[in-house]
Amino acid sequence: MTKRTYQPKKLKTLRKFGFRSRMSSHSGRATISRRRSKGRSSLSVSDIFRKIGKKPKNKIR
């Protein structure tokens, strides 16, 4: 049996979809702004980790 394609990693997720990475590009800022205008309680993946109160084990660069 082959390995499944999705092997979740918290740090990799945060680096790709986190608030800082969203704010670093024009389209990412547009995404955050759309989510704010829609009234989303969590704007990015970083918010979810903050609400849970857990940090990934490795440091985020």
PDB file as gemmi writes it, atoms N, CA and C in Angstrom:
CRYST1    1.000    1.000    1.000  90.00  90.00  90.00 P 1                      
ATOM      1  N   MET A   1       0.845  -1.187   0.000  1.00  0.00           N  
ATOM      2  CA  MET A   1       0.000   0.000   0.000  1.00  0.00           C  
ATOM      3  C   MET A   1       0.892   1.252   0.000  1.00  0.00           C  
ATOM      4  N   THR A   2       0.522   2.224  -0.796  1.00  0.00           N  
ATOM      5  CA  THR A   2       1.324   3.438  -0.891  1.00  0.00           C  
ATOM      6  C   THR A   2       0.966   4.423   0.217  1.00  0.00           C  
ATOM      7  N   LYS A   3       1.885   5.342   0.439  1.00  0.00           N  
ATOM      8  CA  LYS A   3       1.704   6.358   1.470  1.00  0.00           C  
ATOM      9  C   LYS A   3       0.696   7.410   0.996  1.00  0.00           C  
ATOM     10  N   ARG A   4      -0.113   7.892   1.902  1.00  0.00           N  
ATOM     11  CA  ARG A   4      -1.076   8.938   1.563  1.00  0.00           C  
ATOM     12  C   ARG A   4      -0.366  10.253   1.279  1.00  0.00           C  
ATOM     13  N   THR A   5      -0.989  11.099   0.444  1.00  0.00           N  
ATOM     14  CA  THR A   5      -0.319  12.325   0.016  1.00  0.00           C  
ATOM     15  C   THR A   5      -0.303  13.402   1.101  1.00  0.00           C  
ATOM     16  N   TYR A   6      -1.335  13.468   1.920  1.00  0.00           N  
ATOM     17  CA  TYR A   6      -1.395  14.528   2.937  1.00  0.00           C  
ATOM     18  C   TYR A   6      -0.838  14.032   4.263  1.00  0.00           C  
ATOM     19  N   GLN A   7       0.329  14.545   4.615  1.00  0.00           N  
ATOM     20  CA  GLN A   7       0.968  14.255   5.901  1.00  0.00           C  
ATOM     21  C   GLN A   7       1.073  15.587   6.646  1.00  0.00           C  
ATOM     22  N   PRO A   8       0.098  15.929   7.499  1.00  0.00           N  
ATOM     23  CA  PRO A   8       0.029  17.274   8.067  1.00  0.00           C  
ATOM     24  C   PRO A   8       1.202  17.637   8.975  1.00  0.00           C  
ATOM     25  N   LYS A   9       1.725  18.838   8.787  1.00  0.00           N  
ATOM     26  CA  LYS A   9       2.798  19.402   9.608  1.00  0.00           C  
ATOM     27  C   LYS A   9       2.383  20.820   9.991  1.00  0.00           C  
ATOM     28  N   LYS A  10       2.369  21.103  11.287  1.00  0.00           N  
ATOM     29  CA  LYS A  10       1.919  22.418  11.765  1.00  0.00           C  
ATOM     30  C   LYS A  10       2.816  23.546  11.291  1.00  0.00           C  
ATOM     31  N   LEU A  11       4.121  23.328  11.394  1.00  0.00           N  
ATOM     32  CA  LEU A  11       5.070  24.381  11.046  1.00  0.00           C  
ATOM     33  C   LEU A  11       5.008  24.721   9.563  1.00  0.00           C  
ATOM     34  N   LYS A  12       4.938  23.702   8.730  1.00  0.00           N  
ATOM     35  CA  LYS A  12       4.867  23.915   7.284  1.00  0.00           C  
ATOM     36  C   LYS A  12       3.581  24.658   6.911  1.00  0.00           C  
ATOM     37  N   THR A  13       2.483  24.292   7.581  1.00  0.00           N  
ATOM     38  CA  THR A  13       1.196  24.945   7.352  1.00  0.00           C  
ATOM     39  C   THR A  13       1.265  26.423   7.719  1.00  0.00           C  
ATOM     40  N   LEU A  14       1.861  26.714   8.870  1.00  0.00           N  
ATOM     41  CA  LEU A  14       1.969  28.104   9.308  1.00  0.00           C  
ATOM     42  C   LEU A  14       2.846  28.922   8.376  1.00  0.00           C  
ATOM     43  N   ARG A  15       3.920  28.339   7.911  1.00  0.00           N  
ATOM     44  CA  ARG A  15       4.821  29.083   7.015  1.00  0.00           C  
ATOM     45  C   ARG A  15       4.168  29.392   5.683  1.00  0.00           C  
ATOM     46  N   LYS A  16       3.288  28.506   5.231  1.00  0.00           N  
ATOM     47  CA  LYS A  16       2.659  28.706   3.932  1.00  0.00           C  
ATOM     48  C   LYS A  16       1.377  29.521   4.015  1.00  0.00           C  
ATOM     49  N   PHE A  17       0.546  29.271   5.035  1.00  0.00           N  
ATOM     50  CA  PHE A  17      -0.775  29.885   5.114  1.00  0.00           C  
ATOM     51  C   PHE A  17      -0.958  30.772   6.329  1.00  0.00           C  
ATOM     52  N   GLY A  18       0.099  31.044   7.085  1.00  0.00           N  
ATOM     53  CA  GLY A  18      -0.003  31.854   8.293  1.00  0.00           C  
ATOM     54  C   GLY A  18      -0.208  33.329   7.989  1.00  0.00           C  
ATOM     55  N   PHE A  19      -0.476  34.097   9.031  1.00  0.00           N  
ATOM     56  CA  PHE A  19      -0.769  35.527   8.889  1.00  0.00           C  
ATOM     57  C   PHE A  19       0.407  36.292   8.286  1.00  0.00           C  
ATOM     58  N   ARG A  20       1.624  36.012   8.764  1.00  0.00           N  
ATOM     59  CA  ARG A  20       2.800  36.738   8.268  1.00  0.00           C  
ATOM     60  C   ARG A  20       3.042  36.478   6.784  1.00  0.00           C  
ATOM     61  N   SER A  21       2.848  35.244   6.360  1.00  0.00           N  
ATOM     62  CA  SER A  21       3.058  34.932   4.946  1.00  0.00           C  
ATOM     63  C   SER A  21       1.958  35.542   4.084  1.00  0.00           C  
ATOM     64  N   ARG A  22       0.729  35.597   4.619  1.00  0.00           N  
ATOM     65  CA  ARG A  22      -0.360  36.252   3.881  1.00  0.00           C  
ATOM     66  C   ARG A  22      -0.066  37.747   3.708  1.00  0.00           C  
ATOM     67  N   MET A  23       0.425  38.371   4.767  1.00  0.00           N  
ATOM     68  CA  MET A  23       0.680  39.811   4.713  1.00  0.00           C  
ATOM     69  C   MET A  23       1.892  40.166   3.856  1.00  0.00           C  
ATOM     70  N   SER A  24       2.690  39.186   3.491  1.00  0.00           N  
ATOM     71  CA  SER A  24       3.904  39.491   2.729  1.00  0.00           C  
ATOM     72  C   SER A  24       3.658  39.650   1.238  1.00  0.00           C  
ATOM     73  N   SER A  25       2.473  39.284   0.748  1.00  0.00           N  
ATOM     74  CA  SER A  25       2.197  39.439  -0.678  1.00  0.00           C  
ATOM     75  C   SER A  25       0.907  40.231  -0.890  1.00  0.00           C  
ATOM     76  N   HIS A  26       0.764  40.790  -2.066  1.00  0.00           N  
ATOM     77  CA  HIS A  26      -0.410  41.596  -2.392  1.00  0.00           C  
ATOM     78  C   HIS A  26      -1.678  40.754  -2.353  1.00  0.00           C  
ATOM     79  N   SER A  27      -1.625  39.574  -2.961  1.00  0.00           N  
ATOM     80  CA  SER A  27      -2.814  38.715  -2.999  1.00  0.00           C  
ATOM     81  C   SER A  27      -3.165  38.173  -1.615  1.00  0.00           C  
ATOM     82  N   GLY A  28      -2.138  37.951  -0.787  1.00  0.00           N  
ATOM     83  CA  GLY A  28      -2.379  37.504   0.582  1.00  0.00           C  
ATOM     84  C   GLY A  28      -3.083  38.571   1.401  1.00  0.00           C  
ATOM     85  N   ARG A  29      -2.658  39.828   1.220  1.00  0.00           N  
ATOM     86  CA  ARG A  29      -3.315  40.942   1.911  1.00  0.00           C  
ATOM     87  C   ARG A  29      -4.771  41.063   1.459  1.00  0.00           C  
ATOM     88  N   ALA A  30      -5.015  40.807   0.181  1.00  0.00           N  
ATOM     89  CA  ALA A  30      -6.387  40.835  -0.352  1.00  0.00           C  
ATOM     90  C   ALA A  30      -7.223  39.736   0.297  1.00  0.00           C  
ATOM     91  N   THR A  31      -6.629  38.570   0.498  1.00  0.00           N  
ATOM     92  CA  THR A  31      -7.321  37.457   1.150  1.00  0.00           C  
ATOM     93  C   THR A  31      -7.719  37.825   2.566  1.00  0.00           C  
ATOM     94  N   ILE A  32      -6.769  38.403   3.318  1.00  0.00           N  
ATOM     95  CA  ILE A  32      -7.048  38.813   4.700  1.00  0.00           C  
ATOM     96  C   ILE A  32      -8.155  39.867   4.716  1.00  0.00           C  
ATOM     97  N   SER A  33      -8.091  40.804   3.787  1.00  0.00           N  
ATOM     98  CA  SER A  33      -9.086  41.871   3.735  1.00  0.00           C  
ATOM     99  C   SER A  33     -10.470  41.318   3.403  1.00  0.00           C  
ATOM    100  N   ARG A  34     -10.546  40.345   2.484  1.00  0.00           N  
ATOM    101  CA  ARG A  34     -11.831  39.716   2.164  1.00  0.00           C  
ATOM    102  C   ARG A  34     -12.407  39.003   3.374  1.00  0.00           C  
ATOM    103  N   ARG A  35     -11.549  38.304   4.109  1.00  0.00           N  
ATOM    104  CA  ARG A  35     -12.001  37.563   5.285  1.00  0.00           C  
ATOM    105  C   ARG A  35     -12.458  38.523   6.391  1.00  0.00           C  
ATOM    106  N   ARG A  36     -11.776  39.668   6.517  1.00  0.00           N  
ATOM    107  CA  ARG A  36     -12.192  40.681   7.499  1.00  0.00           C  
ATOM    108  C   ARG A  36     -13.561  41.237   7.140  1.00  0.00           C  
ATOM    109  N   SER A  37     -13.754  41.577   5.851  1.00  0.00           N  
ATOM    110  CA  SER A  37     -15.021  42.177   5.430  1.00  0.00           C  
ATOM    111  C   SER A  37     -16.179  41.191   5.547  1.00  0.00           C  
ATOM    112  N   LYS A  38     -15.883  39.902   5.402  1.00  0.00           N  
ATOM    113  CA  LYS A  38     -16.913  38.875   5.528  1.00  0.00           C  
ATOM    114  C   LYS A  38     -17.253  38.590   6.994  1.00  0.00           C  
ATOM    115  N   GLY A  39     -16.328  38.996   7.899  1.00  0.00           N  
ATOM    116  CA  GLY A  39     -16.571  38.827   9.323  1.00  0.00           C  
ATOM    117  C   GLY A  39     -16.115  37.482   9.868  1.00  0.00           C  
ATOM    118  N   ARG A  40     -15.104  36.914   9.243  1.00  0.00           N  
ATOM    119  CA  ARG A  40     -14.576  35.627   9.709  1.00  0.00           C  
ATOM    120  C   ARG A  40     -13.925  35.790  11.081  1.00  0.00           C  
ATOM    121  N   SER A  41     -14.147  34.812  11.954  1.00  0.00           N  
ATOM    122  CA  SER A  41     -13.538  34.898  13.283  1.00  0.00           C  
ATOM    123  C   SER A  41     -12.049  34.572  13.212  1.00  0.00           C  
ATOM    124  N   SER A  42     -11.657  33.709  12.287  1.00  0.00           N  
ATOM    125  CA  SER A  42     -10.222  33.438  12.111  1.00  0.00           C  
ATOM    126  C   SER A  42      -9.805  33.877  10.717  1.00  0.00           C  
ATOM    127  N   LEU A  43      -8.801  34.740  10.658  1.00  0.00           N  
ATOM    128  CA  LEU A  43      -8.344  35.277   9.379  1.00  0.00           C  
ATOM    129  C   LEU A  43      -7.356  34.358   8.688  1.00  0.00           C  
ATOM    130  N   SER A  44      -6.601  33.613   9.475  1.00  0.00           N  
ATOM    131  CA  SER A  44      -5.601  32.711   8.899  1.00  0.00           C  
ATOM    132  C   SER A  44      -5.404  31.523   9.827  1.00  0.00           C  
ATOM    133  N   VAL A  45      -4.529  30.634   9.417  1.00  0.00           N  
ATOM    134  CA  VAL A  45      -4.246  29.434  10.207  1.00  0.00           C  
ATOM    135  C   VAL A  45      -3.611  29.806  11.547  1.00  0.00           C  
ATOM    136  N   SER A  46      -2.863  30.893  11.571  1.00  0.00           N  
ATOM    137  CA  SER A  46      -2.204  31.335  12.802  1.00  0.00           C  
ATOM    138  C   SER A  46      -3.213  31.597  13.917  1.00  0.00           C  
ATOM    139  N   ASP A  47      -4.376  32.139  13.546  1.00  0.00           N  
ATOM    140  CA  ASP A  47      -5.411  32.436  14.534  1.00  0.00           C  
ATOM    141  C   ASP A  47      -5.924  31.169  15.201  1.00  0.00           C  
ATOM    142  N   ILE A  48      -6.032  30.116  14.424  1.00  0.00           N  
ATOM    143  CA  ILE A  48      -6.522  28.845  14.970  1.00  0.00           C  
ATOM    144  C   ILE A  48      -5.560  28.329  16.031  1.00  0.00           C  
ATOM    145  N   PHE A  49      -4.257  28.358  15.739  1.00  0.00           N  
ATOM    146  CA  PHE A  49      -3.259  27.895  16.697  1.00  0.00           C  
ATOM    147  C   PHE A  49      -3.223  28.788  17.927  1.00  0.00           C  
ATOM    148  N   ARG A  50      -3.473  30.090  17.742  1.00  0.00           N  
ATOM    149  CA  ARG A  50      -3.474  31.016  18.873  1.00  0.00           C  
ATOM    150  C   ARG A  50      -4.665  30.748  19.792  1.00  0.00           C  
ATOM    151  N   LYS A  51      -5.836  30.467  19.186  1.00  0.00           N  
ATOM    152  CA  LYS A  51      -7.032  30.199  19.986  1.00  0.00           C  
ATOM    153  C   LYS A  51      -6.896  28.912  20.778  1.00  0.00           C  
ATOM    154  N   ILE A  52      -6.281  27.906  20.167  1.00  0.00           N  
ATOM    155  CA  ILE A  52      -6.068  26.633  20.853  1.00  0.00           C  
ATOM    156  C   ILE A  52      -5.075  26.816  21.996  1.00  0.00           C  
ATOM    157  N   GLY A  53      -4.118  27.730  21.782  1.00  0.00           N  
ATOM    158  CA  GLY A  53      -3.114  27.996  22.808  1.00  0.00           C  
ATOM    159  C   GLY A  53      -1.914  27.091  22.682  1.00  0.00           C  
ATOM    160  N   LYS A  54      -1.776  26.435  21.535  1.00  0.00           N  
ATOM    161  CA  LYS A  54      -0.631  25.564  21.314  1.00  0.00           C  
ATOM    162  C   LYS A  54       0.268  26.150  20.257  1.00  0.00           C  
ATOM    163  N   LYS A  55       1.560  26.067  20.505  1.00  0.00           N  
ATOM    164  CA  LYS A  55       2.530  26.502  19.533  1.00  0.00           C  
ATOM    165  C   LYS A  55       3.185  25.264  18.932  1.00  0.00           C  
ATOM    166  N   PRO A  56       3.602  25.345  17.666  1.00  0.00           N  
ATOM    167  CA  PRO A  56       4.332  24.208  17.123  1.00  0.00           C  
ATOM    168  C   PRO A  56       5.650  24.033  17.861  1.00  0.00           C  
ATOM    169  N   LYS A  57       6.165  22.833  17.873  1.00  0.00           N  
ATOM    170  CA  LYS A  57       7.372  22.537  18.644  1.00  0.00           C  
ATOM    171  C   LYS A  57       8.598  23.269  18.128  1.00  0.00           C  
ATOM    172  N   ASN A  58       8.713  23.421  16.803  1.00  0.00           N  
ATOM    173  CA  ASN A  58       9.858  24.135  16.230  1.00  0.00           C  
ATOM    174  C   ASN A  58       9.580  25.623  16.198  1.00  0.00           C  
ATOM    175  N   LYS A  59      10.636  26.420  16.175  1.00  0.00           N  
ATOM    176  CA  LYS A  59      10.470  27.859  16.106  1.00  0.00           C  
ATOM    177  C   LYS A  59      10.103  28.271  14.682  1.00  0.00           C  
ATOM    178  N   ILE A  60       9.245  29.291  14.565  1.00  0.00           N  
ATOM    179  CA  ILE A  60       8.830  29.798  13.258  1.00  0.00           C  
ATOM    180  C   ILE A  60       9.815  30.888  12.860  1.00  0.00           C  
ATOM    181  N   ARG A  61      10.305  30.785  11.649  1.00  0.00           N  
ATOM    182  CA  ARG A  61      11.236  31.794  11.168  1.00  0.00           C  
ATOM    183  C   ARG A  61      10.495  32.960  10.585  1.00  0.00           C  
TER     184      ARG A  61                                                      
END                                                                             
